[in-house]
Each structure stands twice: as C-alpha cells, then as structure tokens.
Amino acid sequence: LGVHRSDADIDALALSPPHCTRQDFFSSLVTILKNNERVTDLHPVPGAYTPVIKFFMDGVPIDLVFAHLATGDGGDFPG
C-alpha cells in the first residue's frame, strides 16, 4: 500500500451519535486535546466542507475528520 513512510500521517474518522453536534465536537474535543501534553500543533478547522482537527500526538501527525450519524437506530448498518 505504500503507507509506511516517515512522512505518513494518520487519517481517522470520529463518528458522532445524533445528539452530538459539530459545535459539541469542536468545543469539547478540542478542549480535551489542548489539555493533553502529548498533543502539539493543534489546528481545528470546523468550518471546512470536511470538518477536521489536525494535530500531532507524540510527534505523529493526525487528521481527525468529523462525521455525524443522522439517526440513532443504526438503520443503514448491517447486523
């Protein structure tokens, strides 16, 4: 896959429940990350078309993308 490189980052998805808004995500999680001494270069981008929090944890670059579930019943998921 070619993903094991020294300049590679981690792309992660935070899937929120219906009651958690974009505002909740960016206010609460950003506060938690700001208070974590392992996190550096914190850059939340809540107004982007794809909302993202960019940061480094222990020197590893991470892009955490926000996604919101429309319903709480998991109706679109198999199982």
All heavy atoms as a GROMACS GRO file, in nm:
protein
  600
    1LEU      N    1   0.081  -0.121   0.000
    1LEU     CA    2   0.000   0.000   0.000
    1LEU      C    3   0.085   0.126   0.000
    1LEU      O    4   0.035   0.233  -0.029
    1LEU     CB    5  -0.091   0.002   0.123
    1LEU     CG    6  -0.199  -0.106   0.129
    1LEU    CD1    7  -0.273  -0.098   0.261
    1LEU    CD2    8  -0.294  -0.094   0.014
    2GLY      N    9   0.209   0.116   0.038
    2GLY     CA   10   0.295   0.233   0.040
    2GLY      C   11   0.262   0.333   0.149
    2GLY      O   12   0.283   0.452   0.133
    3VAL      N   13   0.208   0.286   0.262
    3VAL     CA   14   0.171   0.378   0.370
    3VAL      C   15   0.275   0.384   0.480
    3VAL      O   16   0.261   0.463   0.573
    3VAL     CB   17   0.034   0.340   0.430
    3VAL    CG1   18  -0.076   0.356   0.328
    3VAL    CG2   19   0.036   0.200   0.487
    4HIS      N   20   0.375   0.303   0.474
    4HIS     CA   21   0.476   0.302   0.579
    4HIS      C   22   0.594   0.390   0.536
    4HIS      O   23   0.691   0.344   0.480
    4HIS     CB   24   0.523   0.159   0.606
    4HIS     CG   25   0.624   0.148   0.715
    4HIS    ND1   26   0.624   0.230   0.824
    4HIS    CD2   27   0.729   0.065   0.732
    4HIS    CE1   28   0.724   0.198   0.903
    4HIS    NE2   29   0.790   0.099   0.849
    5ARG      N   30   0.576   0.520   0.561
    5ARG     CA   31   0.680   0.617   0.526
    5ARG      C   32   0.700   0.709   0.645
    5ARG      O   33   0.609   0.730   0.726
    5ARG     CB   34   0.637   0.699   0.404
    5ARG     CG   35   0.620   0.618   0.280
    5ARG     CD   36   0.568   0.695   0.163
    5ARG     NE   37   0.582   0.841   0.175
    5ARG     CZ   38   0.554   0.924   0.079
    5ARG    NH1   39   0.509   0.880  -0.036
    5ARG    NH2   40   0.567   1.055   0.096
    6SER      N   41   0.816   0.767   0.654
    6SER     CA   42   0.845   0.855   0.768
    6SER      C   43   0.758   0.981   0.768
    6SER      O   44   0.737   1.041   0.874
    6SER     CB   45   0.992   0.894   0.768
    6SER     OG   46   1.023   0.965   0.649
    7ASP      N   47   0.707   1.023   0.653
    7ASP     CA   48   0.624   1.144   0.647
    7ASP      C   49   0.474   1.114   0.641
    7ASP      O   50   0.394   1.204   0.617
    7ASP     CB   51   0.664   1.230   0.528
    7ASP     CG   52   0.645   1.160   0.394
    7ASP    OD1   53   0.632   1.036   0.392
    7ASP    OD2   54   0.643   1.229   0.291
    8ALA      N   55   0.435   0.988   0.663
    8ALA     CA   56   0.294   0.950   0.657
    8ALA      C   57   0.220   1.001   0.781
    8ALA      O   58   0.277   1.015   0.888
    8ALA     CB   59   0.280   0.798   0.647
    9ASP      N   60   0.091   1.029   0.764
    9ASP     CA   61   0.009   1.069   0.878
    9ASP      C   62  -0.101   0.967   0.900
    9ASP      O   63  -0.118   0.874   0.821
    9ASP     CB   64  -0.050   1.209   0.858
    9ASP     CG   65  -0.154   1.214   0.747
    9ASP    OD1   66  -0.165   1.118   0.669
    9ASP    OD2   67  -0.225   1.315   0.737
   10ILE      N   68  -0.174   0.986   1.008
   10ILE     CA   69  -0.289   0.901   1.038
   10ILE      C   70  -0.415   0.980   1.004
   10ILE      O   71  -0.432   1.092   1.051
   10ILE     CB   72  -0.291   0.859   1.186
   10ILE    CG1   73  -0.170   0.771   1.217
   10ILE    CG2   74  -0.421   0.788   1.221
   10ILE    CD1   75  -0.154   0.738   1.363
   11ASP      N   76  -0.500   0.922   0.921
   11ASP     CA   77  -0.630   0.980   0.891
   11ASP      C   78  -0.734   0.899   0.967
   11ASP      O   79  -0.744   0.778   0.947
   11ASP     CB   80  -0.660   0.976   0.741
   11ASP     CG   81  -0.563   1.062   0.662
   11ASP    OD1   82  -0.538   1.176   0.706
   11ASP    OD2   83  -0.514   1.018   0.559
   12ALA      N   84  -0.808   0.966   1.056
   12ALA     CA   85  -0.905   0.898   1.140
   12ALA      C   86  -1.042   0.965   1.127
   12ALA      O   87  -1.051   1.085   1.098
   12ALA     CB   88  -0.860   0.898   1.285
   13LEU      N   89  -1.146   0.887   1.150
   13LEU     CA   90  -1.283   0.935   1.143
   13LEU      C   91  -1.346   0.926   1.281
   13LEU      O   92  -1.345   0.819   1.343
   13LEU     CB   93  -1.364   0.852   1.044
   13LEU     CG   94  -1.514   0.878   1.038
   13LEU    CD1   95  -1.540   1.015   0.977
   13LEU    CD2   96  -1.584   0.770   0.960
   14ALA      N   97  -1.402   1.037   1.329
   14ALA     CA   98  -1.478   1.038   1.453
   14ALA      C   99  -1.626   1.040   1.414
   14ALA      O  100  -1.676   1.140   1.361
   14ALA     CB  101  -1.443   1.159   1.537
   15LEU      N  102  -1.694   0.931   1.436
   15LEU     CA  103  -1.835   0.918   1.400
   15LEU      C  104  -1.918   0.949   1.524
   15LEU      O  105  -1.914   0.875   1.623
   15LEU     CB  106  -1.862   0.777   1.350
   15LEU     CG  107  -2.000   0.748   1.294
   15LEU    CD1  108  -2.030   0.840   1.176
   15LEU    CD2  109  -2.009   0.603   1.251
   16SER      N  110  -1.993   1.058   1.520
   16SER     CA  111  -2.068   1.101   1.639
   16SER      C  112  -2.212   1.052   1.636
   16SER      O  113  -2.270   1.033   1.529
   16SER     CB  114  -2.065   1.253   1.648
   16SER     OG  115  -2.159   1.310   1.560
   17PRO      N  116  -2.270   1.034   1.754
   17PRO     CA  117  -2.412   0.999   1.762
   17PRO      C  118  -2.498   1.120   1.725
   17PRO      O  119  -2.447   1.233   1.721
   17PRO     CB  120  -2.431   0.961   1.910
   17PRO     CG  121  -2.322   1.033   1.982
   17PRO     CD  122  -2.207   1.042   1.886
   18PRO      N  123  -2.625   1.099   1.698
   18PRO     CA  124  -2.712   1.208   1.652
   18PRO      C  125  -2.720   1.327   1.746
   18PRO      O  126  -2.735   1.440   1.702
   18PRO     CB  127  -2.850   1.142   1.640
   18PRO     CG  128  -2.822   0.997   1.623
   18PRO     CD  129  -2.696   0.970   1.700
   19HIS      N  130  -2.707   1.304   1.876
   19HIS     CA  131  -2.720   1.415   1.972
   19HIS      C  132  -2.593   1.501   1.984
   19HIS      O  133  -2.595   1.606   2.045
   19HIS     CB  134  -2.762   1.363   2.110
   19HIS     CG  135  -2.660   1.274   2.173
   19HIS    ND1  136  -2.655   1.139   2.148
   19HIS    CD2  137  -2.557   1.302   2.257
   19HIS    CE1  138  -2.554   1.086   2.215
   19HIS    NE2  139  -2.493   1.183   2.283
   20CYS      N  140  -2.484   1.458   1.925
   20CYS     CA  141  -2.358   1.533   1.929
   20CYS      C  142  -2.346   1.618   1.802
   20CYS      O  143  -2.344   1.564   1.692
   20CYS     CB  144  -2.240   1.438   1.940
   20CYS     SG  145  -2.080   1.522   1.945
   21THR      N  146  -2.340   1.747   1.818
   21THR     CA  147  -2.333   1.837   1.704
   21THR      C  148  -2.187   1.866   1.666
   21THR      O  149  -2.095   1.836   1.742
   21THR     CB  150  -2.402   1.970   1.735
   21THR    OG1  151  -2.328   2.036   1.839
   21THR    CG2  152  -2.546   1.949   1.777
   22ARG      N  153  -2.170   1.928   1.552
   22ARG     CA  154  -2.036   1.972   1.510
   22ARG      C  155  -1.979   2.067   1.615
   22ARG      O  156  -1.862   2.060   1.650
   22ARG     CB  157  -2.045   2.041   1.374
   22ARG     CG  158  -1.910   2.084   1.320
   22ARG     CD  159  -1.921   2.164   1.193
   22ARG     NE  160  -1.979   2.090   1.083
   22ARG     CZ  161  -1.961   2.118   0.956
   22ARG    NH1  162  -1.887   2.222   0.921
   22ARG    NH2  163  -2.018   2.047   0.862
   23GLN      N  164  -2.062   2.157   1.666
   23GLN     CA  165  -2.018   2.250   1.771
   23GLN      C  166  -1.973   2.176   1.896
   23GLN      O  167  -1.869   2.210   1.954
   23GLN     CB  168  -2.132   2.348   1.805
   23GLN     CG  169  -2.099   2.444   1.917
   23GLN     CD  170  -1.985   2.538   1.884
   23GLN    OE1  171  -1.965   2.576   1.769
   23GLN    NE2  172  -1.906   2.575   1.984
   24ASP      N  173  -2.049   2.076   1.939
   24ASP     CA  174  -2.009   1.994   2.055
   24ASP      C  175  -1.873   1.931   2.032
   24ASP      O  176  -1.785   1.934   2.118
   24ASP     CB  177  -2.110   1.882   2.082
   24ASP     CG  178  -2.246   1.930   2.124
   24ASP    OD1  179  -2.255   2.041   2.181
   24ASP    OD2  180  -2.344   1.858   2.098
   25PHE      N  181  -1.857   1.871   1.916
   25PHE     CA  182  -1.733   1.801   1.881
   25PHE      C  183  -1.614   1.895   1.886
   25PHE      O  184  -1.512   1.866   1.949
   25PHE     CB  185  -1.747   1.739   1.741
   25PHE     CG  186  -1.624   1.670   1.692
   25PHE    CD1  187  -1.593   1.542   1.734
   25PHE    CD2  188  -1.540   1.731   1.600
   25PHE    CE1  189  -1.480   1.477   1.687
   25PHE    CE2  190  -1.427   1.667   1.552
   25PHE     CZ  191  -1.397   1.539   1.596
   26PHE      N  192  -1.627   2.010   1.824
   26PHE     CA  193  -1.514   2.101   1.815
   26PHE      C  194  -1.489   2.176   1.945
   26PHE      O  195  -1.376   2.214   1.973
   26PHE     CB  196  -1.528   2.196   1.697
   26PHE     CG  197  -1.488   2.132   1.569
   26PHE    CD1  198  -1.580   2.070   1.488
   26PHE    CD2  199  -1.355   2.130   1.531
   26PHE    CE1  200  -1.542   2.007   1.371
   26PHE    CE2  201  -1.314   2.067   1.413
   26PHE     CZ  202  -1.408   2.006   1.333
   27SER      N  203  -1.588   2.196   2.029
   27SER     CA  204  -1.561   2.263   2.155
   27SER      C  205  -1.507   2.165   2.259
   27SER      O  206  -1.403   2.189   2.319
   27SER     CB  207  -1.687   2.335   2.207
   27SER     OG  208  -1.791   2.243   2.232
   28SER      N  209  -1.575   2.053   2.277
   28SER     CA  210  -1.534   1.957   2.381
   28SER      C  211  -1.404   1.886   2.348
   28SER      O  212  -1.312   1.882   2.431
   28SER     CB  213  -1.643   1.851   2.401
   28SER     OG  214  -1.763   1.910   2.442
   29LEU      N  215  -1.393   1.830   2.230
   29LEU     CA  216  -1.274   1.753   2.196
   29LEU      C  217  -1.151   1.842   2.183
   29LEU      O  218  -1.042   1.805   2.227
   29LEU     CB  219  -1.294   1.671   2.069
   29LEU     CG  220  -1.179   1.577   2.034
   29LEU    CD1  221  -1.150   1.481   2.150
   29LEU    CD2  222  -1.209   1.500   1.908
   30VAL      N  223  -1.166   1.959   2.126
   30VAL     CA  224  -1.052   2.050   2.114
   30VAL      C  225  -1.001   2.089   2.253
   30VAL      O  226  -0.880   2.094   2.276
   30VAL     CB  227  -1.088   2.172   2.028
   30VAL    CG1  228  -0.980   2.279   2.038
   30VAL    CG2  229  -1.108   2.130   1.883
   31THR      N  230  -1.091   2.112   2.347
   31THR     CA  231  -1.050   2.143   2.484
   31THR      C  232  -0.973   2.028   2.545
   31THR      O  233  -0.869   2.048   2.609
   31THR     CB  234  -1.173   2.176   2.571
   31THR    OG1  235  -1.239   2.290   2.516
   31THR    CG2  236  -1.134   2.205   2.714
   32ILE      N  237  -1.020   1.907   2.526
   32ILE     CA  238  -0.952   1.788   2.579
   32ILE      C  239  -0.812   1.776   2.517
   32ILE      O  240  -0.714   1.752   2.587
   32ILE     CB  241  -1.035   1.661   2.553
   32ILE    CG1  242  -1.161   1.663   2.638
   32ILE    CG2  243  -0.952   1.535   2.579
   32ILE    CD1  244  -1.263   1.558   2.601
   33LEU      N  245  -0.804   1.795   2.386
   33LEU     CA  246  -0.675   1.784   2.318
   33LEU      C  247  -0.579   1.894   2.363
   33LEU      O  248  -0.459   1.870   2.380
   33LEU     CB  249  -0.694   1.786   2.167
   33LEU     CG  250  -0.762   1.664   2.107
   33LEU    CD1  251  -0.794   1.688   1.960
   33LEU    CD2  252  -0.678   1.539   2.125
   34LYS      N  253  -0.630   2.016   2.383
   34LYS     CA  254  -0.545   2.127   2.428
   34LYS      C  255  -0.481   2.096   2.564
   34LYS      O  256  -0.370   2.140   2.592
   34LYS     CB  257  -0.627   2.256   2.440
   34LYS     CG  258  -0.650   2.327   2.312
   34LYS     CD  259  -0.728   2.456   2.336
   34LYS     CE  260  -0.759   2.525   2.206
   34LYS     NZ  261  -0.841   2.647   2.228
   35ASN      N  262  -0.553   2.023   2.647
   35ASN     CA  263  -0.505   1.992   2.781
   35ASN      C  264  -0.418   1.868   2.787
   35ASN      O  265  -0.371   1.830   2.894
   35ASN     CB  266  -0.623   1.978   2.877
   35ASN     CG  267  -0.694   2.109   2.899
   35ASN    OD1  268  -0.632   2.214   2.905
   35ASN    ND2  269  -0.825   2.105   2.908
   36ASN      N  270  -0.396   1.804   2.674
   36ASN     CA  271  -0.314   1.683   2.669
   36ASN      C  272  -0.172   1.722   2.631
   36ASN      O  273  -0.149   1.773   2.521
   36ASN     CB  274  -0.372   1.584   2.568
   36ASN     CG  275  -0.304   1.451   2.570
   36ASN    OD1  276  -0.183   1.440   2.592
   36ASN    ND2  277  -0.381   1.346   2.544
   37GLU      N  278  -0.078   1.697   2.718
   37GLU     CA  279   0.061   1.738   2.694
   37GLU      C  280   0.126   1.663   2.578
   37GLU      O  281   0.228   1.707   2.524
   37GLU     CB  282   0.146   1.722   2.820
   37GLU     CG  283   0.158   1.578   2.868
   37GLU     CD  284   0.228   1.566   3.001
   37GLU    OE1  285   0.219   1.659   3.083
   37GLU    OE2  286   0.293   1.462   3.023
   38ARG      N  287   0.068   1.553   2.536
   38ARG     CA  288   0.121   1.476   2.424
   38ARG      C  289   0.081   1.535   2.290
   38ARG      O  290   0.134   1.497   2.186
   38ARG     CB  291   0.074   1.331   2.433
   38ARG     CG  292   0.126   1.260   2.558
   38ARG     CD  293   0.058   1.127   2.582
   38ARG     NE  294   0.065   1.041   2.465
   38ARG     CZ  295  -0.008   0.932   2.450
   38ARG    NH1  296  -0.094   0.896   2.543
   38ARG    NH2  297   0.003   0.860   2.342
   39VAL      N  298  -0.015   1.629   2.289
   39VAL     CA  299  -0.068   1.689   2.166
   39VAL      C  300   0.001   1.823   2.140
   39VAL      O  301   0.011   1.908   2.229
   39VAL     CB  302  -0.221   1.709   2.177
   39VAL    CG1  303  -0.275   1.785   2.058
   39VAL    CG2  304  -0.290   1.575   2.192
   40THR      N  305   0.046   1.841   2.016
   40THR     CA  306   0.108   1.966   1.974
   40THR      C  307   0.049   2.009   1.840
   40THR      O  308  -0.017   1.930   1.772
   40THR     CB  309   0.261   1.952   1.959
   40THR    OG1  310   0.290   1.851   1.863
   40THR    CG2  311   0.326   1.917   2.092
   41ASP      N  312   0.074   2.134   1.804
   41ASP     CA  313   0.032   2.188   1.674
   41ASP      C  314  -0.115   2.160   1.644
   41ASP      O  315  -0.150   2.111   1.536
   41ASP     CB  316   0.120   2.135   1.560
   41ASP     CG  317   0.264   2.176   1.574
   41ASP    OD1  318   0.288   2.290   1.619
   41ASP    OD2  319   0.353   2.096   1.541
   42LEU      N  320  -0.201   2.193   1.739
   42LEU     CA  321  -0.345   2.168   1.727
   42LEU      C  322  -0.410   2.274   1.639
   42LEU      O  323  -0.398   2.393   1.666
   42LEU     CB  324  -0.407   2.168   1.867
   42LEU     CG  325  -0.555   2.143   1.879
   42LEU    CD1  326  -0.590   2.002   1.832
   42LEU    CD2  327  -0.600   2.162   2.023
   43HIS      N  328  -0.478   2.228   1.532
   43HIS     CA  329  -0.543   2.319   1.438
   43HIS      C  330  -0.682   2.267   1.403
   43HIS      O  331  -0.698   2.188   1.309
   43HIS     CB  332  -0.461   2.333   1.309
   43HIS     CG  333  -0.324   2.387   1.332
   43HIS    ND1  334  -0.300   2.520   1.360
   43HIS    CD2  335  -0.204   2.326   1.334
   43HIS    CE1  336  -0.172   2.538   1.377
   43HIS    NE2  337  -0.111   2.421   1.362
   44PRO      N  338  -0.785   2.309   1.477
   44PRO     CA  339  -0.922   2.271   1.439
   44PRO      C  340  -0.970   2.353   1.320
   44PRO      O  341  -0.942   2.473   1.311
   44PRO     CB  342  -1.004   2.302   1.564
   44PRO     CG  343  -0.924   2.401   1.641
   44PRO     CD  344  -0.779   2.384   1.602
   45VAL      N  345  -1.040   2.288   1.227
   45VAL     CA  346  -1.095   2.355   1.108
   45VAL      C  347  -1.244   2.319   1.100
   45VAL      O  348  -1.286   2.240   1.014
   45VAL     CB  349  -1.020   2.313   0.980
   45VAL    CG1  350  -1.063   2.398   0.862
   45VAL    CG2  351  -0.868   2.320   1.000
   46PRO      N  352  -1.327   2.375   1.190
   46PRO     CA  353  -1.468   2.336   1.197
   46PRO      C  354  -1.553   2.382   1.080
   46PRO      O  355  -1.653   2.320   1.047
   46PRO     CB  356  -1.517   2.398   1.327
   46PRO     CG  357  -1.426   2.513   1.350
   46PRO     CD  358  -1.293   2.473   1.292
   47GLY      N  359  -1.514   2.491   1.014
   47GLY     CA  360  -1.596   2.546   0.908
   47GLY      C  361  -1.568   2.489   0.770
   47GLY      O  362  -1.632   2.528   0.674
   48ALA      N  363  -1.474   2.396   0.761
   48ALA     CA  364  -1.440   2.338   0.631
   48ALA      C  365  -1.553   2.248   0.581
   48ALA      O  366  -1.636   2.200   0.659
   48ALA     CB  367  -1.312   2.256   0.643
   49TYR      N  368  -1.556   2.226   0.451
   49TYR     CA  369  -1.656   2.136   0.392
   49TYR      C  370  -1.646   1.999   0.460
   49TYR      O  371  -1.747   1.936   0.491
   49TYR     CB  372  -1.632   2.122   0.242
   49TYR     CG  373  -1.732   2.031   0.175
   49TYR    CD1  374  -1.863   2.073   0.152
   49TYR    CD2  375  -1.697   1.902   0.138
   49TYR    CE1  376  -1.955   1.989   0.092
   49TYR    CE2  377  -1.789   1.817   0.079
   49TYR     CZ  378  -1.917   1.862   0.055
   49TYR     OH  379  -2.009   1.778  -0.004
   50THR      N  380  -1.524   1.953   0.484
   50THR     CA  381  -1.500   1.833   0.562
   50THR      C  382  -1.434   1.878   0.692
   50THR      O  383  -1.315   1.905   0.696
   50THR     CB  384  -1.407   1.735   0.488
   50THR    OG1  385  -1.465   1.703   0.361
   50THR    CG2  386  -1.386   1.608   0.566
   51PRO      N  387  -1.512   1.890   0.801
   51PRO     CA  388  -1.459   1.939   0.928
   51PRO      C  389  -1.347   1.847   0.978
   51PRO      O  390  -1.362   1.726   0.980
   51PRO     CB  391  -1.578   1.936   1.022
   51PRO     CG  392  -1.698   1.922   0.936
   51PRO     CD  393  -1.654   1.857   0.810
   52VAL      N  394  -1.236   1.907   1.021
   52VAL     CA  395  -1.121   1.827   1.061
   52VAL      C  396  -1.047   1.895   1.177
   52VAL      O  397  -1.050   2.018   1.189
   52VAL     CB  398  -1.026   1.805   0.941
   52VAL    CG1  399  -0.968   1.936   0.891
   52VAL    CG2  400  -0.915   1.706   0.974
   53ILE      N  401  -0.986   1.813   1.261
   53ILE     CA  402  -0.893   1.862   1.362
   53ILE      C  403  -0.757   1.804   1.325
   53ILE      O  404  -0.741   1.682   1.318
   53ILE     CB  405  -0.934   1.817   1.504
   53ILE    CG1  406  -1.072   1.869   1.540
   53ILE    CG2  407  -0.830   1.866   1.606
   53ILE    CD1  408  -1.126   1.817   1.673
   54LYS      N  409  -0.662   1.891   1.300
   54LYS     CA  410  -0.527   1.848   1.264
   54LYS      C  411  -0.438   1.870   1.386
   54LYS      O  412  -0.443   1.976   1.448
   54LYS     CB  413  -0.473   1.929   1.146
   54LYS     CG  414  -0.550   1.906   1.017
   54LYS     CD  415  -0.497   1.999   0.909
   54LYS     CE  416  -0.551   1.958   0.774
   54LYS     NZ  417  -0.482   1.845   0.715
   55PHE      N  418  -0.357   1.769   1.418
   55PHE     CA  419  -0.268   1.781   1.533
   55PHE      C  420  -0.160   1.674   1.527
   55PHE      O  421  -0.164   1.583   1.443
   55PHE     CB  422  -0.346   1.771   1.665
   55PHE     CG  423  -0.421   1.642   1.684
   55PHE    CD1  424  -0.367   1.537   1.758
   55PHE    CD2  425  -0.548   1.625   1.632
   55PHE    CE1  426  -0.438   1.419   1.777
   55PHE    CE2  427  -0.619   1.508   1.650
   55PHE     CZ  428  -0.564   1.404   1.723
   56PHE      N  429  -0.062   1.689   1.614
   56PHE     CA  430   0.041   1.588   1.632
   56PHE      C  431   0.024   1.527   1.770
   56PHE      O  432   0.001   1.600   1.867
   56PHE     CB  433   0.181   1.649   1.623
   56PHE     CG  434   0.224   1.684   1.484
   56PHE    CD1  435   0.172   1.794   1.419
   56PHE    CD2  436   0.317   1.606   1.418
   56PHE    CE1  437   0.211   1.827   1.291
   56PHE    CE2  438   0.358   1.639   1.288
   56PHE     CZ  439   0.305   1.749   1.225
   57MET      N  440   0.032   1.396   1.779
   57MET     CA  441   0.033   1.329   1.909
   57MET      C  442   0.159   1.245   1.916
   57MET      O  443   0.180   1.158   1.830
   57MET     CB  444  -0.091   1.242   1.930
   57MET     CG  445  -0.091   1.173   2.066
   57MET     SD  446  -0.244   1.090   2.104
   57MET     CE  447  -0.327   1.219   2.193
   58ASP      N  448   0.241   1.273   2.014
   58ASP     CA  449   0.370   1.205   2.028
   58ASP      C  450   0.451   1.215   1.899
   58ASP      O  451   0.519   1.122   1.858
   58ASP     CB  452   0.351   1.058   2.067
   58ASP     CG  453   0.292   1.041   2.206
   58ASP    OD1  454   0.312   1.130   2.290
   58ASP    OD2  455   0.225   0.939   2.230
   59GLY      N  456   0.440   1.329   1.830
   59GLY     CA  457   0.515   1.352   1.708
   59GLY      C  458   0.456   1.294   1.582
   59GLY      O  459   0.511   1.310   1.474
   60VAL      N  460   0.342   1.226   1.595
   60VAL     CA  461   0.276   1.164   1.480
   60VAL      C  462   0.164   1.256   1.431
   60VAL      O  463   0.075   1.292   1.509
   60VAL     CB  464   0.217   1.026   1.516
   60VAL    CG1  465   0.143   0.964   1.398
   60VAL    CG2  466   0.326   0.932   1.566
   61PRO      N  467   0.166   1.296   1.302
   61PRO     CA  468   0.060   1.383   1.251
   61PRO      C  469  -0.072   1.306   1.235
   61PRO      O  470  -0.074   1.195   1.184
   61PRO     CB  471   0.112   1.430   1.115
   61PRO     CG  472   0.215   1.329   1.076
   61PRO     CD  473   0.269   1.269   1.202
   62ILE      N  474  -0.180   1.370   1.282
   62ILE     CA  475  -0.313   1.308   1.276
   62ILE      C  476  -0.412   1.408   1.219
   62ILE      O  477  -0.413   1.524   1.256
   62ILE     CB  478  -0.359   1.264   1.417
   62ILE    CG1  479  -0.262   1.160   1.474
   62ILE    CG2  480  -0.502   1.210   1.414
   62ILE    CD1  481  -0.287   1.123   1.618
   63ASP      N  482  -0.495   1.361   1.126
   63ASP     CA  483  -0.610   1.436   1.075
   63ASP      C  484  -0.735   1.362   1.122
   63ASP      O  485  -0.761   1.250   1.079
   63ASP     CB  486  -0.611   1.442   0.922
   63ASP     CG  487  -0.497   1.525   0.866
   63ASP    OD1  488  -0.436   1.602   0.942
   63ASP    OD2  489  -0.470   1.513   0.746
   64LEU      N  490  -0.811   1.425   1.213
   64LEU     CA  491  -0.931   1.364   1.268
   64LEU      C  492  -1.053   1.432   1.206
   64LEU      O  493  -1.080   1.550   1.230
   64LEU     CB  494  -0.934   1.379   1.420
   64LEU     CG  495  -1.050   1.316   1.493
   64LEU    CD1  496  -1.058   1.166   1.467
   64LEU    CD2  497  -1.040   1.343   1.643
   65VAL      N  498  -1.124   1.358   1.122
   65VAL     CA  499  -1.239   1.410   1.048
   65VAL      C  500  -1.366   1.381   1.127
   65VAL      O  501  -1.382   1.273   1.185
   65VAL     CB  502  -1.247   1.344   0.908
   65VAL    CG1  503  -1.370   1.390   0.834
   65VAL    CG2  504  -1.121   1.376   0.829
   66PHE      N  505  -1.458   1.478   1.130
   66PHE     CA  506  -1.585   1.466   1.200
   66PHE      C  507  -1.695   1.420   1.104
   66PHE      O  508  -1.709   1.474   0.994
   66PHE     CB  509  -1.624   1.600   1.260
   66PHE     CG  510  -1.762   1.605   1.318
   66PHE    CD1  511  -1.788   1.547   1.440
   66PHE    CD2  512  -1.866   1.666   1.250
   66PHE    CE1  513  -1.916   1.551   1.494
   66PHE    CE2  514  -1.993   1.671   1.303
   66PHE     CZ  515  -2.019   1.613   1.426
   67ALA      N  516  -1.771   1.319   1.145
   67ALA     CA  517  -1.890   1.276   1.071
   67ALA      C  518  -2.003   1.257   1.171
   67ALA      O  519  -1.981   1.216   1.286
   67ALA     CB  520  -1.862   1.146   0.996
   68HIS      N  521  -2.123   1.283   1.128
   68HIS     CA  522  -2.240   1.283   1.216
   68HIS      C  523  -2.343   1.182   1.168
   68HIS      O  524  -2.382   1.184   1.051
   68HIS     CB  525  -2.298   1.425   1.215
   68HIS     CG  526  -2.413   1.446   1.305
   68HIS    ND1  527  -2.541   1.451   1.260
   68HIS    CD2  528  -2.419   1.464   1.438
   68HIS    CE1  529  -2.621   1.471   1.363
   68HIS    NE2  530  -2.550   1.480   1.471
   69LEU      N  531  -2.388   1.093   1.257
   69LEU     CA  532  -2.496   0.999   1.222
   69LEU      C  533  -2.628   1.074   1.219
   69LEU      O  534  -2.656   1.154   1.308
   69LEU     CB  535  -2.506   0.888   1.327
   69LEU     CG  536  -2.407   0.773   1.316
   69LEU    CD1  537  -2.427   0.677   1.433
   69LEU    CD2  538  -2.423   0.700   1.185
   70ALA      N  539  -2.707   1.049   1.119
   70ALA     CA  540  -2.836   1.117   1.107
   70ALA      C  541  -2.941   1.058   1.200
   70ALA      O  542  -3.030   1.128   1.245
   70ALA     CB  543  -2.884   1.111   0.962
   71THR      N  544  -2.931   0.929   1.229
   71THR     CA  545  -3.027   0.864   1.317
   71THR      C  546  -2.954   0.783   1.422
   71THR      O  547  -2.838   0.749   1.405
   71THR     CB  548  -3.120   0.768   1.240
   71THR    OG1  549  -3.041   0.661   1.189
   71THR    CG2  550  -3.192   0.838   1.127
   72GLY      N  551  -3.023   0.753   1.529
   72GLY     CA  552  -2.961   0.677   1.637
   72GLY      C  553  -2.990   0.529   1.632
   72GLY      O  554  -2.943   0.454   1.715
   73ASP      N  555  -3.066   0.483   1.533
   73ASP     CA  556  -3.104   0.342   1.529
   73ASP      C  557  -3.007   0.256   1.449
   73ASP      O  558  -3.023   0.134   1.444
   73ASP     CB  559  -3.245   0.325   1.475
   73ASP     CG  560  -3.260   0.370   1.330
   73ASP    OD1  561  -3.160   0.408   1.268
   73ASP    OD2  562  -3.374   0.367   1.280
   74GLY      N  563  -2.906   0.317   1.388
   74GLY     CA  564  -2.811   0.240   1.307
   74GLY      C  565  -2.875   0.177   1.186
   74GLY      O  566  -2.828   0.076   1.135
   75GLY      N  567  -2.984   0.237   1.139
   75GLY     CA  568  -3.065   0.180   1.031
   75GLY      C  569  -2.991   0.146   0.904
   75GLY      O  570  -3.031   0.055   0.832
   76ASP      N  571  -2.884   0.215   0.875
   76ASP     CA  572  -2.812   0.190   0.750
   76ASP      C  573  -2.700   0.087   0.764
   76ASP      O  574  -2.631   0.056   0.670
   76ASP     CB  575  -2.752   0.320   0.696
   76ASP     CG  576  -2.860   0.418   0.652
   76ASP    OD1  577  -2.969   0.372   0.612
   76ASP    OD2  578  -2.834   0.538   0.659
   77PHE      N  579  -2.680   0.038   0.886
   77PHE     CA  580  -2.570  -0.054   0.910
   77PHE      C  581  -2.622  -0.198   0.913
   77PHE      O  582  -2.724  -0.226   0.974
   77PHE     CB  583  -2.500  -0.022   1.041
   77PHE     CG  584  -2.433   0.112   1.040
   77PHE    CD1  585  -2.488   0.219   1.109
   77PHE    CD2  586  -2.316   0.133   0.969
   77PHE    CE1  587  -2.427   0.342   1.108
   77PHE    CE2  588  -2.255   0.256   0.968
   77PHE     CZ  589  -2.310   0.361   1.038
   78PRO      N  590  -2.549  -0.289   0.849
   78PRO     CA  591  -2.590  -0.429   0.855
   78PRO      C  592  -2.569  -0.487   0.992
   78PRO      O  593  -2.485  -0.440   1.068
   78PRO     CB  594  -2.499  -0.498   0.752
   78PRO     CG  595  -2.381  -0.408   0.739
   78PRO     CD  596  -2.431  -0.269   0.768
   79GLY      N  597  -2.640  -0.589   1.025
   79GLY     CA  598  -2.615  -0.652   1.154
   79GLY      C  599  -2.738  -0.694   1.215
   79GLY      O  600  -2.791  -0.748   1.286
   0.00000   0.00000   0.00000
